[in-house]
């Protein structure tokens, strides 16, 4: 079995409910993400996309089922262990960018490296290379208020990938962008994940965004199924 055939992430019988008198938000979900695969998960508002993302990120715990990352079940990790897993092996991109306004672009992108204790000289080199790869070479000293929405999302992509995570979770990353900028960002995100050798999960309600993925799944009625194509 090659590395690309092995599962990076595997959900088995995953269920979550927040109130005993209400239906489950997620019900007995099974899902496998292979190494190097980029998958889109679609669904309308309120179907459990945020809950699923929080479970994948280790920010919440399922009521039942397993979440295997590289063969290890982290569904029961305590907060410290889950934080360390996220910091070392995952990257996150959000609709609202979450770029810190008081830090320049270089320091924003360098944050994951600083948290991992990477030396400043090496970090600066990796930041410069990552910014060049997303089309923002020379932007290190600019402040977020000087950037457009598309540029801010490029900063967010650079920050998510600079520490070379194995898994990137993108939550509606183009929801605040115009269609032209959104298309550019989606293409860039796909390209950068592929170049880094990582895997990605795109959470979206947009069919156009989902079409950029290798595979599209639909979260509906608390179940995760293959989306119809064509």
N, C-alpha and C positions, 0 to 999 in steps of 0.2 A: 504493500500500500504506500503510495507517495504522500508527501506532505499535503498536497492539494486535495487528496481524497479524504484526509482526516477531518473530522469535525472540530472546528474551533469552539463553537457554541452549540449546546444541545439542551432543549427544553423537553421535559418528560412529565406529562400529567399535571401541568402547571395550572393551579387554580387560585383565585383571590376573591374574597368578598369582604366588604367593610362593615356590613350589618347582617346579623343572623336572620332578620326578617325581610331581607331584600335578596333578589337574585344575585348570583355571583357576577362580578365584573368580568372575570376571565374564568373559563370553565374547561379544565382538562386539556390544555394546549400542549401539542407536540410540535417541535420545530428543530431543524438542524441547519446550521450555517457552516459551510465548508470554508477552509482556509482560502483566502483570495477571492471569495465570493462577495458580491454586492447585491443586497436584497432590499426591495422596497416593501414596506407594510402600509397598506392603505386603510382608511376608515374614516367615517364621518365623525363629527364632534360627539363625544359622550360614549363611544363604543369601547373605551379602555386603552387607547393608544398611550396615554400618559402613564397609566398604571403599568402597562407592559414595559415601557421604557424605564420606569423607576425600578422594576424588578430586575431587568437586565443590568442596570447600573449598580445593583446592590444597595439602592437607597431605600428599598422596601423589601419585605419578606413575604413569600407566598404562604397561603394556608396549607397547601399540599403540593407535591411535585418536586422535581429537581431542576436545577439550573447548572449545567456542567460547562465550565470554561477550561478548555484544554484537558478535559477528562476529570476535573476536580469540581465537586459540587460546592458552590459558594452561597447557596440559598440560605444556609444557616450561619454564615459568617457574622461575627460581631461587628460593631461600627468601625473599629480600628482596622480590622483585617479587610473589610470591604473598601475602606478608604484607600488602603495601600494597593489593593488590586486595581482600583480605578486610576490611581495616580501613575502606576507603573505600566499598565497594559491596555488602558482605554483612552480614547479621545472623544470630546463632546463638542457638537456644533448646534447652536440654538437659533430660533427664529429672531430673537431680540439681540443677537450678537454677544451680549454680556462682555463687551470690551470695557476695561476699567478706564474711566474718563480722565483720571489724574495721572495715568502712566502713558508714556509715549509708546509708539507701535512696537519698538524693539523690546521694551520691558514687558509689554502685554504678551508678546509671543514667547518670551523667555520664561514666563511663570512656571510652566510644567517642568522645565529643566532645573530651575532654582529649587523647586520642591523636591526634586530627586537628588539634589546635591551635586549637579554637574558643575565643573569648574567654570568660572566666568569667561575665560578665554575661549574654551571649547564651546560654551553656550553661545557666545557672540558669533562665532563662526557658523554654527548650525542655524542660528536665527537669520543671519544674512543669506545663507543658501536657501532657506525655506521661503523667505520673502521674495527672493529672486524667482523661485519656482512658481509663486502665485502672482507674479507680475507686479510686485511692489518693491523692487530693488531700490535702495536709497531712501526708503520711507521710515527707517529706524527712529528718527528723532521727531517725527510728526506726531501731533496729538490727535486723538480720535475725533475731536470737533472739527478738524481740518479735512476729514475724509467723507466721501460719499457713502451711501448705503452699501453699494456693491464693493467698495474698497474695505469697508468695515467687515463685511462677511469674508473677504479674502484674508483679512487679519485673523478672523476667527478660525478659518481653515488652517492657516499656518500654525496658530497656537495649538490646535487639536492634533496636528501631525508632527510637530517639531521633535517630540520625544519618541517617535516611531512606534506608536501603539499598534497592537495586534488587532484591536477592534475599535472602529469609529462608529459612534451613535449620533445620527443627525436628525434633529427634531424640527421639521418644517423649516429648513435652513433658508428657503427663499420666500417665505411668507410675507416679508416686508419689502420685497423688491419688485420692480417693474418687470414685465415679461422678458424683455431683452437681457436685462442684468441677471434675471433668474436663470435663463438658459445658459449664460456664460458661467455662472457659479456652479450649476449642476454638472456641466461638462468638466470644469476644473476640479470639482470634488471627486468625481469618478476617476479622472486621470491621476490625481495625486494619491488617492488610496491605492490604485493599481501600481503606481510607481514605487510606493513605499512597501509593497508586499503585504499590506494589511487586508482586513475584511471590513465590510461596512453594512450598517442597517440604516436605511432612510425611512423615517416615519413621516407620512404625508397624506393629505387628502387630495392631492393634485395628480391626475392621470398623466399629465405632461411630465411632471417630476418623476413619477414612478417608472415611466417608459425608459429612463436612463439606466435602470437597474438590470442586472442579469436575470432576476426573477422577481415576480410581483405576487404578494400575498394580500388577502383581504381579511381584516379583522371586523367581524360583524356577528351580532348575536352571541357575543362572548366566545366565539370560536375563530380560529385562524385557518383559512383555507386558500388554495390556489386561486388567484383571480382569473376571471375569464379574459381572454385576449381576443383582439380582432374587433 
